[in-house]
Amino acid sequence: MKSKMTKKIGAEQQYLNLLEDILKNGKFKDDRTKTGTKSLFGRQLRYDLSEGFPLLTTKKVFLKGIIYELLWFLRGESNIKYLVDNGVHIWDEWPYKYYKQKNKGKKILTQEEYVEKVKKDKKFAKKWADLGPVYGVQWRHWKRQGKKEVDQIKTVIEDIKKTPFSRRLIVTAWNPGEIDDIVKREGLPPCHTLFQFYVNDGKLSVQLYQRSADSFLGVPFNIASYALLLMMIAQVTNLKPGEFIHTFGDVHIYSNHIKQVKEQLKRKPKKLPRIKINPKVKDISKFRFEDFILEDYDPYPPIKAPVAV
């Protein structure tokens, strides 16, 4: 018998199929936020970057926030002031929650007033806008007792250049010794915990392991962010971008996102956009927001949903 060729599933359709899988097969499960989720364990998506930049078209995604957040990670920072100063508010809820808890019995600023004070008052921002040793700190300033910090991003780039055949091209954000410090500040322990690079035939690929994945709000950000990080590191190591492989642990839809997910699933994916990166930048720490240009992006309107904090 002749084997039938299986039709390749498009990048965005993979993601939509994952949403359908969770709706159909996910089990209701309690969670830290007390919102409740439909949850599955252990799934994987793959994106070939030669086919386009995997920015969802079935709802408009906030690319400005994705770029500034990634640059924030790469700066090795944990204070949201950099994001706030650049009009990005995707992390506001977590330090604001910490600020409220530590100021019970006092006059509490509204979240809008809090954000404005973070923007204008450096002393206030230093005290109340820090998330603890989250992603960027672990990527660029991993602490070793009595020894020099480890800059994992710098190290992995050097290793890709020197030993591209290595099976140790890994960056991890999950530092067990500092998880409690993050939680104490109402920060969120790293959800996207570890990523590994792989070089073959002049192409650089990366696989991410994500322990916890908010499929509707968070995962579209994660897909675009790691695809962009792959493109940036490929550029500074003189390689071509290959695949972004996204591996999940607990992948879920919050109970108050189900209506929005069903709305999104009614939409048919459009052609993926392209993103151009300034070819002159060869140092991972030198990228700026203006170095990225998105082309041919024609998404459906955004779909709003509450963030579970």
Backbone as CSV, one residue per row, in Angstrom:
resi,resn,N_x,N_y,N_z,CA_x,CA_y,CA_z,C_x,C_y,C_z
1,MET,0.835,-1.209,0.000,0.000,0.000,0.000,0.865,1.253,0.000
2,LYS,0.425,2.246,-0.728,1.155,3.510,-0.730,0.791,4.312,0.510
3,SER,1.833,4.877,1.137,1.584,5.705,2.329,1.051,7.063,1.891
4,LYS,0.079,7.533,2.606,-0.507,8.836,2.297,0.333,9.955,2.920
5,MET,0.550,10.997,2.134,1.294,12.157,2.641,0.411,12.926,3.605
6,THR,0.943,13.236,4.776,0.184,14.024,5.743,0.399,15.504,5.457
7,LYS,-0.672,16.213,5.437,-0.597,17.650,5.161,0.025,18.381,6.344
8,LYS,1.002,19.239,6.052,1.676,19.987,7.102,0.730,21.023,7.698
9,ILE,0.698,21.065,9.015,-0.175,22.004,9.711,0.529,23.348,9.835
10,GLY,-0.157,24.422,9.461,0.421,25.752,9.541,0.751,26.150,10.965
11,ALA,1.667,27.116,11.101,2.162,27.534,12.414,1.028,27.947,13.343
12,GLU,0.169,28.840,12.882,-0.892,29.326,13.752,-1.959,28.264,13.994
13,GLN,-2.200,27.411,13.003,-3.198,26.359,13.180,-2.779,25.393,14.276
14,GLN,-1.467,25.189,14.439,-0.979,24.349,15.539,-1.456,24.902,16.882
15,TYR,-1.319,26.209,17.010,-1.724,26.860,18.257,-3.234,26.742,18.464
16,LEU,-4.001,26.968,17.413,-5.458,26.863,17.523,-5.878,25.426,17.849
17,ASN,-5.171,24.459,17.276,-5.455,23.059,17.588,-5.193,22.760,19.060
18,LEU,-4.164,23.411,19.614,-3.869,23.236,21.042,-5.021,23.772,21.892
19,LEU,-5.554,24.936,21.528,-6.696,25.489,22.262,-7.883,24.520,22.204
20,GLU,-8.137,23.984,21.022,-9.246,23.028,20.873,-9.006,21.767,21.705
21,ASP,-7.775,21.305,21.736,-7.399,20.125,22.516,-7.685,20.350,24.002
22,ILE,-7.316,21.539,24.500,-7.543,21.836,25.916,-9.037,21.915,26.219
23,LEU,-9.791,22.575,25.335,-11.245,22.671,25.540,-11.900,21.298,25.553
24,LYS,-11.447,20.434,24.653,-12.068,19.119,24.500,-11.598,18.120,25.555
25,ASN,-10.299,18.103,25.826,-9.717,17.047,26.657,-9.194,17.515,28.012
26,GLY,-9.135,18.826,28.217,-8.614,19.337,29.479,-9.534,19.026,30.655
27,LYS,-8.933,18.864,31.818,-9.680,18.607,33.043,-9.699,19.873,33.902
28,PHE,-10.836,20.125,34.538,-10.908,21.295,35.418,-9.996,21.088,36.622
29,LYS,-9.251,22.140,36.923,-8.224,22.049,37.957,-8.133,23.382,38.683
30,ASP,-7.978,23.332,40.005,-7.779,24.553,40.784,-6.386,25.096,40.498
31,ASP,-6.157,26.347,40.865,-4.833,26.923,40.643,-4.548,27.987,41.691
32,ARG,-3.319,28.479,41.667,-2.847,29.457,42.647,-3.722,30.698,42.710
33,THR,-4.243,31.134,41.553,-5.011,32.382,41.509,-6.465,32.197,41.941
34,LYS,-6.875,30.933,42.131,-8.261,30.583,42.492,-9.256,30.918,41.383
35,THR,-8.758,31.064,40.165,-9.628,31.318,39.015,-10.175,30.007,38.467
36,GLY,-9.358,28.969,38.468,-9.722,27.685,37.897,-9.325,27.590,36.438
37,THR,-8.913,26.397,36.006,-8.468,26.209,34.632,-8.988,24.901,34.052
38,LYS,-8.972,24.822,32.715,-9.024,23.542,32.014,-7.585,23.257,31.638
39,SER,-7.072,22.105,32.043,-5.633,21.864,31.980,-5.286,20.524,31.344
40,LEU,-4.164,20.533,30.607,-3.544,19.316,30.081,-2.078,19.325,30.484
41,PHE,-1.421,18.183,30.359,0.002,18.112,30.711,0.787,17.466,29.574
42,GLY,1.801,18.207,29.104,2.709,17.662,28.109,2.235,17.788,26.681
43,ARG,2.535,18.915,26.044,2.225,19.138,24.628,3.420,19.835,23.976
44,GLN,3.448,19.822,22.634,4.566,20.464,21.931,4.106,21.063,20.602
45,LEU,4.626,22.265,20.293,4.380,22.942,19.021,5.733,23.257,18.375
46,ARG,5.748,23.317,17.029,7.001,23.597,16.315,6.752,24.686,15.269
47,TYR,7.690,25.628,15.181,7.556,26.747,14.251,8.829,26.874,13.417
48,ASP,8.691,26.725,12.104,9.790,26.907,11.168,9.827,28.383,10.785
49,LEU,10.862,29.085,11.204,10.890,30.538,11.005,11.098,30.940,9.552
50,SER,11.448,29.991,8.700,11.557,30.314,7.274,10.173,30.550,6.663
51,GLU,9.120,30.128,7.367,7.748,30.273,6.866,7.100,31.587,7.283
52,GLY,7.798,32.378,8.095,7.246,33.640,8.569,7.425,33.775,10.061
53,PHE,7.128,34.957,10.559,7.266,35.221,11.984,5.977,34.800,12.689
54,PRO,6.041,33.914,13.686,4.827,33.342,14.288,4.111,34.273,15.272
55,LEU,3.618,35.369,14.734,2.804,36.309,15.496,1.347,36.047,15.104
56,LEU,0.508,35.727,16.074,-0.864,35.323,15.774,-1.597,36.367,14.945
57,THR,-2.394,35.873,13.999,-3.228,36.762,13.191,-4.696,36.663,13.576
58,THR,-5.085,35.601,14.316,-6.494,35.435,14.690,-6.890,36.373,15.835
59,LYS,-5.944,37.096,16.363,-6.205,38.247,17.234,-4.939,39.095,17.215
60,LYS,-5.092,40.379,17.301,-3.927,41.257,17.283,-3.123,41.067,18.563
61,VAL,-1.815,40.898,18.412,-0.916,40.693,19.543,-0.040,41.929,19.709
62,PHE,0.204,42.295,20.949,0.903,43.534,21.327,2.408,43.368,21.126
63,LEU,2.887,43.530,19.879,4.297,43.288,19.577,5.213,44.261,20.322
64,LYS,4.778,45.502,20.506,5.606,46.454,21.238,5.934,45.909,22.629
65,GLY,4.928,45.351,23.297,5.148,44.781,24.624,6.099,43.599,24.586
66,ILE,5.987,42.769,23.545,6.856,41.598,23.403,8.306,42.037,23.236
67,ILE,8.538,43.020,22.370,9.904,43.473,22.108,10.507,44.112,23.354
68,TYR,9.769,45.035,23.985,10.321,45.701,25.165,10.535,44.721,26.320
69,GLU,9.636,43.747,26.483,9.826,42.759,27.543,11.099,41.954,27.293
70,LEU,11.320,41.533,26.044,12.520,40.761,25.716,13.779,41.592,25.932
71,LEU,13.749,42.842,25.527,14.904,43.719,25.760,15.143,43.902,27.261
72,TRP,14.075,43.970,28.027,14.156,44.072,29.499,14.826,42.840,30.082
73,PHE,14.420,41.659,29.620,15.083,40.425,30.054,16.578,40.494,29.742
74,LEU,16.894,40.898,28.518,18.286,40.903,28.070,19.120,41.983,28.761
75,ARG,18.476,42.984,29.337,19.173,43.987,30.147,19.511,43.447,31.538
76,GLY,18.927,42.295,31.875,19.189,41.685,33.171,18.481,42.377,34.313
77,GLU,17.340,42.993,34.026,16.647,43.788,35.032,15.446,43.054,35.613
78,SER,15.028,43.505,36.803,13.849,42.929,37.450,12.857,44.010,37.877
79,ASN,13.225,45.261,37.687,12.344,46.363,38.059,11.519,46.779,36.835
80,ILE,10.213,46.951,37.031,9.338,47.241,35.884,9.441,48.677,35.384
81,LYS,10.258,49.501,36.020,10.334,50.912,35.614,10.720,51.055,34.142
82,TYR,11.646,50.239,33.662,12.036,50.302,32.252,10.829,50.069,31.349
83,LEU,9.996,49.103,31.703,8.796,48.815,30.915,7.797,49.968,31.001
84,VAL,7.555,50.427,32.218,6.611,51.527,32.426,7.050,52.775,31.659
85,ASP,8.337,53.082,31.721,8.860,54.260,31.017,8.642,54.169,29.514
86,ASN,8.520,52.948,29.008,8.327,52.751,27.572,6.889,52.384,27.209
87,GLY,5.959,52.623,28.150,4.543,52.440,27.867,4.091,50.994,27.804
88,VAL,4.801,50.100,28.480,4.451,48.682,28.500,4.046,48.305,29.920
89,HIS,2.841,47.760,30.073,2.272,47.556,31.417,1.875,46.099,31.679
90,ILE,2.503,45.180,30.970,2.129,43.771,31.098,2.540,43.147,32.428
91,TRP,3.442,43.802,33.165,3.901,43.254,34.456,3.412,44.077,35.642
92,ASP,2.585,45.093,35.422,2.204,46.017,36.494,1.511,45.330,37.669
93,GLU,0.654,44.351,37.388,-0.211,43.789,38.438,0.559,43.145,39.583
94,TRP,1.671,42.501,39.276,2.376,41.740,40.314,3.076,42.624,41.354
95,PRO,3.878,43.612,40.968,4.457,44.477,42.009,3.411,45.365,42.683
96,TYR,2.344,45.695,41.945,1.284,46.493,42.568,0.601,45.700,43.672
97,LYS,0.400,44.407,43.455,-0.178,43.541,44.482,0.710,43.515,45.721
98,TYR,2.018,43.438,45.521,2.970,43.437,46.640,2.909,44.771,47.388
99,TYR,2.860,45.867,46.623,2.760,47.208,47.224,1.523,47.318,48.109
100,LYS,0.380,46.818,47.642,-0.858,46.892,48.423,-0.762,46.065,49.704
101,GLN,-0.216,44.876,49.590,-0.131,43.994,50.756,0.782,44.563,51.829
102,LYS,1.843,45.230,51.429,2.798,45.781,52.384,2.373,47.133,52.945
103,ASN,1.307,47.696,52.414,0.847,49.014,52.885,-0.586,48.979,53.406
104,LYS,-0.999,47.831,53.924,-2.329,47.712,54.506,-2.474,48.688,55.679
105,GLY,-3.642,49.323,55.739,-3.879,50.293,56.801,-3.446,51.693,56.439
106,LYS,-2.758,51.841,55.332,-2.319,53.146,54.852,-3.137,53.531,53.626
107,LYS,-2.978,54.767,53.213,-3.655,55.203,52.000,-2.997,54.529,50.797
108,ILE,-3.789,53.775,50.060,-3.263,53.003,48.924,-3.511,53.741,47.615
109,LEU,-2.476,53.849,46.824,-2.619,54.424,45.497,-3.428,53.472,44.609
110,THR,-4.199,54.019,43.694,-4.829,53.165,42.683,-3.713,52.624,41.792
111,GLN,-4.024,51.601,40.996,-2.976,51.055,40.134,-2.483,52.101,39.137
112,GLU,-3.367,52.930,38.646,-2.973,53.982,37.710,-2.047,54.985,38.394
113,GLU,-2.363,55.357,39.641,-1.510,56.288,40.397,-0.164,55.644,40.728
114,TYR,-0.212,54.366,41.060,1.013,53.610,41.352,1.952,53.611,40.145
115,VAL,1.405,53.308,38.966,2.209,53.257,37.749,2.810,54.629,37.446
116,GLU,2.025,55.680,37.632,2.517,57.034,37.371,3.655,57.391,38.328
117,LYS,3.536,56.953,39.587,4.597,57.238,40.567,5.861,56.446,40.256
118,VAL,5.681,55.207,39.791,6.840,54.416,39.362,7.581,55.143,38.250
119,LYS,6.835,55.731,37.358,7.428,56.434,36.223,8.184,57.687,36.650
120,LYS,7.646,58.404,37.638,8.204,59.710,37.996,9.135,59.706,39.199
121,ASP,9.026,58.703,40.063,9.754,58.696,41.332,10.697,57.492,41.387
122,LYS,11.991,57.716,41.136,12.969,56.627,41.094,13.085,55.909,42.437
123,LYS,13.017,56.667,43.518,13.138,56.068,44.853,11.950,55.145,45.129
124,PHE,10.756,55.600,44.788,9.546,54.784,44.952,9.637,53.535,44.087
125,ALA,10.081,53.711,42.849,10.192,52.579,41.930,11.178,51.544,42.444
126,LYS,12.284,52.005,42.980,13.294,51.069,43.493,12.735,50.219,44.624
127,LYS,11.881,50.815,45.459,11.328,50.098,46.613,10.136,49.226,46.246
128,TRP,9.281,49.715,45.336,7.985,49.059,45.142,7.755,48.474,43.747
129,ALA,8.695,48.613,42.827,8.450,48.147,41.456,9.377,47.007,41.044
130,ASP,10.013,46.387,42.011,10.936,45.304,41.713,10.263,43.951,41.925
131,LEU,10.509,43.019,41.014,9.883,41.705,41.068,10.751,40.641,41.726
132,GLY,11.952,41.025,42.137,12.865,40.015,42.661,13.671,39.392,41.530
133,PRO,14.433,38.334,41.812,15.360,37.762,40.810,14.659,36.931,39.745
134,VAL,13.900,37.611,38.868,13.136,36.931,37.821,13.988,36.742,36.558
135,TYR,13.339,36.518,35.433,13.995,36.095,34.198,15.322,36.781,33.874
136,GLY,15.288,38.086,33.687,16.488,38.790,33.255,17.639,38.637,34.219
137,VAL,17.338,38.649,35.510,18.385,38.490,36.521,19.035,37.119,36.380
138,GLN,18.216,36.083,36.205,18.769,34.732,36.071,19.527,34.568,34.755
139,TRP,19.027,35.166,33.688,19.699,35.068,32.390,21.080,35.725,32.410
140,ARG,21.156,36.894,33.066,22.391,37.689,32.960,23.202,37.783,34.249
141,HIS,22.595,37.459,35.393,23.278,37.645,36.684,23.052,36.467,37.627
142,TRP,23.168,35.243,37.126,22.991,34.058,37.986,24.072,34.082,39.061
143,LYS,23.647,34.064,40.316,24.597,34.184,41.425,25.164,32.829,41.840
144,ARG,26.485,32.817,42.077,27.153,31.646,42.627,27.813,32.064,43.935
145,GLN,27.573,31.327,44.977,28.076,31.698,46.297,29.597,31.824,46.285
146,GLY,30.052,33.020,46.642,31.481,33.271,46.738,32.204,33.348,45.413
147,LYS,31.462,33.316,44.293,32.097,33.353,42.981,31.449,34.430,42.107
148,LYS,32.075,34.693,40.979,31.569,35.679,40.035,30.232,35.231,39.448
149,GLU,29.343,36.188,39.188,28.057,35.885,38.562,28.241,35.213,37.196
150,VAL,27.232,34.447,36.799,27.236,33.823,35.481,26.283,34.590,34.567
151,ASP,26.809,35.073,33.453,25.984,35.683,32.412,25.654,34.567,31.419
152,GLN,24.480,33.943,31.613,24.147,32.773,30.802,23.985,33.107,29.319
153,ILE,23.434,34.283,29.029,23.222,34.668,27.627,24.561,34.864,26.921
154,LYS,25.467,35.600,27.557,26.801,35.812,26.976,27.522,34.479,26.797
155,THR,27.419,33.610,27.812,28.102,32.318,27.758,27.571,31.447,26.639
156,VAL,26.227,31.379,26.494,25.671,30.497,25.467,25.995,31.000,24.070
157,ILE,26.055,32.314,23.885,26.434,32.871,22.579,27.879,32.513,22.253
158,GLU,28.768,32.651,23.236,30.172,32.285,23.024,30.305,30.800,22.705
159,ASP,29.515,29.966,23.401,29.584,28.525,23.177,29.033,28.131,21.810
160,ILE,27.973,28.824,21.358,27.432,28.549,20.020,28.501,28.814,18.963
161,LYS,29.262,29.886,19.156,30.324,30.243,18.204,31.493,29.260,18.250
162,LYS,31.882,28.868,19.476,33.086,28.037,19.645,32.810,26.547,19.463
163,THR,31.705,26.076,20.027,31.403,24.632,20.002,29.947,24.422,19.590
164,PRO,29.633,24.703,18.324,28.238,24.609,17.877,27.659,23.199,17.997
165,PHE,28.514,22.178,18.088,28.052,20.793,18.232,27.663,20.459,19.670
166,SER,27.873,21.382,20.602,27.645,21.108,22.028,26.181,20.785,22.316
167,ARG,25.990,19.895,23.288,24.647,19.571,23.774,24.365,20.279,25.101
168,ARG,25.166,21.294,25.379,25.049,22.029,26.645,24.702,23.501,26.422
169,LEU,24.096,23.794,25.303,23.768,25.190,24.963,22.444,25.563,25.632
170,ILE,22.495,25.705,26.940,21.286,25.827,27.761,21.304,27.104,28.594
171,VAL,20.141,27.730,28.693,19.908,28.853,29.602,18.725,28.476,30.480
172,THR,18.858,28.639,31.786,17.758,28.322,32.696,17.403,29.532,33.548
173,ALA,16.113,29.728,33.738,15.625,30.797,34.622,15.163,30.235,35.959
174,TRP,15.122,28.906,36.061,14.607,28.275,37.280,15.760,28.061,38.257
175,ASN,15.855,28.947,39.230,16.911,28.894,40.245,16.262,28.530,41.577
176,PRO,16.295,27.269,41.991,15.597,26.850,43.216,15.972,27.652,44.447
177,GLY,17.226,28.126,44.491,17.672,28.881,45.661,17.065,30.264,45.782
178,GLU,16.426,30.753,44.702,15.878,32.110,44.737,14.381,32.176,44.467
179,ILE,13.741,31.026,44.299,12.291,31.024,44.047,11.547,31.708,45.189
180,ASP,11.929,31.416,46.431,11.246,32.019,47.582,11.368,33.534,47.583
181,ASP,12.514,34.055,47.134,12.708,35.513,47.091,11.760,36.154,46.079
182,ILE,11.484,35.452,45.000,10.554,35.964,43.995,9.138,35.961,44.555
183,VAL,8.757,34.848,45.172,7.406,34.703,45.713,7.133,35.737,46.803
184,LYS,8.135,36.032,47.642,7.964,37.000,48.732,7.574,38.376,48.210
185,ARG,8.008,38.704,47.020,7.687,40.007,46.428,6.473,39.928,45.516
186,GLU,5.712,38.834,45.654,4.552,38.607,44.807,4.938,38.507,43.341
187,GLY,6.208,38.201,43.087,6.626,37.941,41.722,6.161,36.558,41.307
188,LEU,6.184,36.292,40.013,5.743,35.010,39.490,6.977,34.176,39.178
189,PRO,7.166,33.027,39.856,8.318,32.178,39.525,8.319,31.866,38.036
190,PRO,9.484,31.788,37.411,9.558,31.647,35.958,8.655,30.554,35.401
191,CYS,7.807,30.937,34.457,6.939,29.973,33.769,7.699,29.335,32.611
192,HIS,8.377,30.180,31.814,9.238,29.629,30.764,10.611,29.437,31.400
193,THR,10.911,28.175,31.720,11.966,27.880,32.687,13.339,27.592,32.099
194,LEU,13.390,26.957,30.932,14.679,26.519,30.402,14.610,26.450,28.884
195,PHE,15.683,26.893,28.207,15.718,26.754,26.758,17.097,26.294,26.296
196,GLN,17.081,25.488,25.239,18.298,24.864,24.721,18.440,25.146,23.234
197,PHE,19.657,25.545,22.829,19.934,25.812,21.422,20.545,24.581,20.748
198,TYR,20.371,24.526,19.431,20.843,23.393,18.641,21.275,23.929,17.284
199,VAL,22.495,23.589,16.880,23.032,24.057,15.599,23.169,22.881,14.646
200,ASN,22.658,23.064,13.430,22.790,22.032,12.407,22.650,22.661,11.032
201,ASP,23.588,22.339,10.148,23.523,22.786,8.748,23.409,24.305,8.632
202,GLY,24.149,25.009,9.486,24.166,26.468,9.418,22.949,27.142,9.996
203,LYS,22.066,26.372,10.638,20.851,26.931,11.230,20.867,26.765,12.746
204,LEU,20.285,27.743,13.424,20.169,27.716,14.881,18.708,27.504,15.254
205,SER,18.454,26.492,16.060,17.112,26.241,16.582,17.127,26.347,18.091
206,VAL,15.942,26.507,18.671,15.854,26.578,20.126,14.589,25.844,20.577
207,GLN,14.722,25.136,21.697,13.572,24.484,22.311,13.380,25.061,23.715
208,LEU,12.142,25.463,23.981,11.768,26.012,25.285,10.950,24.989,26.048
209,TYR,11.267,24.832,27.349,10.376,24.080,28.229,9.648,25.084,29.104
210,GLN,8.328,25.071,29.041,7.494,25.989,29.806,6.671,25.188,30.809
211,ARG,6.925,25.402,32.093,6.282,24.591,33.143,4.801,24.898,33.264
212,SER,4.427,26.164,33.012,3.053,26.624,33.178,2.725,27.581,32.050
213,ALA,1.619,27.339,31.362,1.323,28.123,30.164,-0.130,28.569,30.121
214,ASP,-0.337,29.881,30.262,-1.639,30.514,30.086,-1.863,30.601,28.577
215,SER,-2.604,29.656,28.035,-2.667,29.475,26.587,-3.260,30.659,25.833
216,PHE,-4.228,31.348,26.432,-4.891,32.425,25.705,-4.098,33.732,25.750
217,LEU,-3.670,34.149,26.949,-2.974,35.428,27.059,-1.458,35.302,26.956
218,GLY,-0.878,34.321,27.644,0.571,34.254,27.751,1.273,33.602,26.581
219,VAL,0.741,32.477,26.102,1.449,31.695,25.088,1.700,32.469,23.789
220,PRO,0.751,33.277,23.273,1.059,34.062,22.075,2.272,34.977,22.264
221,PHE,2.419,35.545,23.477,3.594,36.352,23.793,4.844,35.482,23.769
222,ASN,4.768,34.318,24.421,5.937,33.443,24.529,6.415,32.977,23.157
223,ILE,5.476,32.612,22.290,5.836,32.154,20.940,6.622,33.236,20.208
224,ALA,6.071,34.437,20.173,6.722,35.528,19.440,8.037,35.935,20.099
225,SER,8.078,35.943,21.431,9.271,36.366,22.152,10.445,35.426,21.890
226,TYR,10.218,34.117,21.986,11.320,33.180,21.784,11.687,33.043,20.315
227,ALA,10.732,33.230,19.428,11.067,33.263,18.001,11.975,34.452,17.703
228,LEU,11.658,35.604,18.315,12.474,36.795,18.122,13.850,36.631,18.764
229,LEU,13.900,36.061,19.966,15.187,35.810,20.621,16.049,34.896,19.748
230,LEU,15.438,33.872,19.174,16.168,32.978,18.281,16.756,33.748,17.102
231,MET,15.965,34.620,16.497,16.441,35.406,15.362,17.599,36.314,15.756
232,MET,17.504,36.911,16.939,18.559,37.814,17.415,19.866,37.057,17.660
233,ILE,19.763,35.910,18.322,20.977,35.156,18.632,21.544,34.517,17.369
234,ALA,20.689,34.126,16.445,21.183,33.631,15.155,21.987,34.718,14.450
235,GLN,21.489,35.944,14.505,22.192,37.047,13.840,23.562,37.290,14.450
236,VAL,23.648,37.308,15.780,24.937,37.629,16.409,25.913,36.457,16.372
237,THR,25.436,35.265,15.989,26.323,34.107,15.857,26.530,33.707,14.393
238,ASN,26.044,34.561,13.484,26.213,34.347,12.036,25.591,33.032,11.554
239,LEU,24.412,32.728,12.078,23.665,31.552,11.665,22.297,31.981,11.152
240,LYS,21.596,31.066,10.494,20.232,31.342,10.062,19.253,30.788,11.098
241,PRO,18.116,31.460,11.306,17.118,30.926,12.241,16.515,29.634,11.704
242,GLY,16.410,28.642,12.570,15.813,27.376,12.191,14.418,27.234,12.754
243,GLU,14.260,26.368,13.745,12.965,26.111,14.356,12.904,26.616,15.788
244,PHE,11.714,27.074,16.173,11.402,27.274,17.586,10.479,26.140,17.994
245,ILE,10.917,25.357,18.963,10.134,24.228,19.460,9.650,24.580,20.860
246,HIS,8.351,24.525,21.065,7.713,24.986,22.302,7.127,23.779,23.027
247,THR,7.751,23.388,24.127,7.323,22.220,24.891,6.672,22.675,26.192
248,PHE,5.505,22.120,26.488,4.717,22.566,27.638,4.625,21.494,28.724
249,GLY,4.579,21.958,29.977,4.175,21.136,31.105,2.675,21.282,31.275
250,ASP,2.253,22.063,32.281,0.839,22.336,32.519,0.394,23.438,31.561
251,VAL,-0.367,23.049,30.543,-0.853,24.014,29.561,-2.362,24.141,29.764
252,HIS,-2.839,25.371,29.955,-4.208,25.536,30.429,-4.906,26.757,29.836
253,ILE,-6.231,26.732,29.976,-7.080,27.880,29.667,-7.801,28.243,30.957
254,TYR,-7.685,29.490,31.371,-8.393,29.931,32.572,-9.902,29.906,32.320
255,SER,-10.642,29.614,33.373,-12.097,29.469,33.233,-12.758,30.754,32.746
256,ASN,-12.149,31.906,33.048,-12.716,33.167,32.582,-12.149,33.610,31.222
257,HIS,-11.497,32.670,30.515,-11.024,32.930,29.153,-11.723,32.040,28.126
258,ILE,-12.555,31.124,28.582,-13.141,30.138,27.673,-13.995,30.797,26.587
259,LYS,-14.780,31.781,26.958,-15.613,32.488,25.976,-14.741,33.145,24.912
260,GLN,-13.640,33.764,25.347,-12.739,34.441,24.412,-12.050,33.445,23.483
261,VAL,-11.657,32.297,24.031,-11.017,31.263,23.218,-11.971,30.791,22.126
262,LYS,-13.219,30.567,22.481,-14.206,30.110,21.492,-14.409,31.158,20.401
263,GLU,-14.348,32.421,20.768,-14.453,33.489,19.774,-13.266,33.446,18.823
264,GLN,-12.069,33.258,19.375,-10.870,33.210,18.533,-10.888,32.023,17.579
265,LEU,-11.406,30.904,18.040,-11.419,29.692,17.224,-12.353,29.798,16.009
266,LYS,-13.219,30.785,15.993,-14.092,31.005,14.844,-13.354,31.708,13.700
267,ARG,-12.165,32.222,13.990,-11.425,32.999,13.012,-10.421,32.127,12.244
268,LYS,-10.267,32.404,10.967,-9.357,31.643,10.118,-7.997,32.345,10.054
269,PRO,-6.910,31.615,10.315,-5.581,32.243,10.276,-5.273,32.881,8.931
270,LYS,-4.567,33.995,8.998,-4.109,34.681,7.790,-2.615,34.388,7.582
271,LYS,-2.065,34.931,6.533,-0.649,34.747,6.234,0.198,35.363,7.350
272,LEU,1.250,34.644,7.748,2.123,35.156,8.800,2.885,36.384,8.322
273,PRO,3.157,37.317,9.233,3.948,38.491,8.874,5.438,38.152,8.814
274,ARG,6.237,39.134,8.499,7.696,39.021,8.533,8.222,40.088,9.483
275,ILE,9.358,39.808,10.072,9.986,40.825,10.916,11.430,40.998,10.463
276,LYS,11.837,42.229,10.272,13.208,42.547,9.871,13.976,43.078,11.074
277,ILE,15.226,42.634,11.185,16.096,43.071,12.269,17.265,43.836,11.664
278,ASN,17.639,44.930,12.291,18.780,45.728,11.835,20.021,44.835,11.730
279,PRO,20.531,44.596,10.511,21.647,43.657,10.331,22.974,44.153,10.903
280,LYS,23.048,45.426,11.239,24.291,45.985,11.767,24.556,45.585,13.215
281,VAL,23.506,45.155,13.928,23.672,44.822,15.349,24.241,43.419,15.473
282,LYS,25.415,43.313,16.087,26.100,42.028,16.260,26.378,41.706,17.726
283,ASP,25.883,42.560,18.620,26.056,42.355,20.062,24.659,42.243,20.668
284,ILE,24.378,41.155,21.377,23.037,40.918,21.913,22.589,42.018,22.859
285,SER,23.524,42.721,23.472,23.179,43.787,24.425,22.968,45.133,23.755
286,LYS,23.149,45.201,22.445,23.055,46.475,21.734,21.735,46.670,20.994
287,PHE,20.879,45.665,21.008,19.601,45.811,20.310,18.725,46.863,20.992
288,ARG,18.003,47.607,20.168,17.055,48.599,20.645,15.709,48.369,19.947
289,PHE,14.666,48.946,20.493,13.318,48.756,19.936,13.273,49.121,18.456
290,GLU,13.991,50.169,18.083,13.959,50.666,16.708,14.637,49.714,15.714
291,ASP,15.301,48.672,16.203,15.995,47.727,15.323,15.072,46.655,14.741
292,PHE,13.780,46.723,15.077,12.837,45.700,14.624,11.707,46.330,13.818
293,ILE,11.453,45.782,12.648,10.381,46.282,11.783,9.475,45.117,11.399
294,LEU,8.197,45.244,11.721,7.206,44.224,11.375,6.556,44.582,10.050
295,GLU,6.457,43.585,9.169,5.882,43.821,7.845,4.739,42.837,7.567
296,ASP,3.754,43.314,6.837,2.641,42.477,6.339,1.846,41.815,7.467
297,TYR,1.597,42.575,8.517,0.795,42.038,9.625,-0.630,42.554,9.492
298,ASP,-1.572,41.633,9.282,-2.972,42.006,9.059,-3.873,41.147,9.959
299,PRO,-3.842,41.407,11.266,-4.572,40.541,12.196,-6.042,40.923,12.341
300,TYR,-6.815,40.003,12.912,-8.153,40.324,13.383,-8.020,41.236,14.609
301,PRO,-9.096,41.884,15.035,-9.021,42.751,16.217,-8.600,41.973,17.469
302,PRO,-8.068,42.669,18.463,-7.684,42.006,19.715,-8.922,41.473,20.450
303,ILE,-8.713,40.497,21.335,-9.769,39.960,22.175,-9.310,40.140,23.625
304,LYS,-10.028,40.949,24.365,-9.605,41.260,25.730,-10.028,40.160,26.713
305,ALA,-9.190,39.980,27.733,-9.477,39.001,28.784,-8.717,39.411,30.044
306,PRO,-9.257,39.109,31.230,-8.585,39.487,32.480,-7.333,38.634,32.731
307,VAL,-6.341,39.261,33.370,-5.121,38.542,33.757,-5.330,37.925,35.133
308,ALA,-4.973,36.652,35.263,-5.047,35.991,36.574,-3.738,36.260,37.311
309,VAL,-3.837,36.955,38.457,-2.631,37.359,39.202,-2.480,36.500,40.441
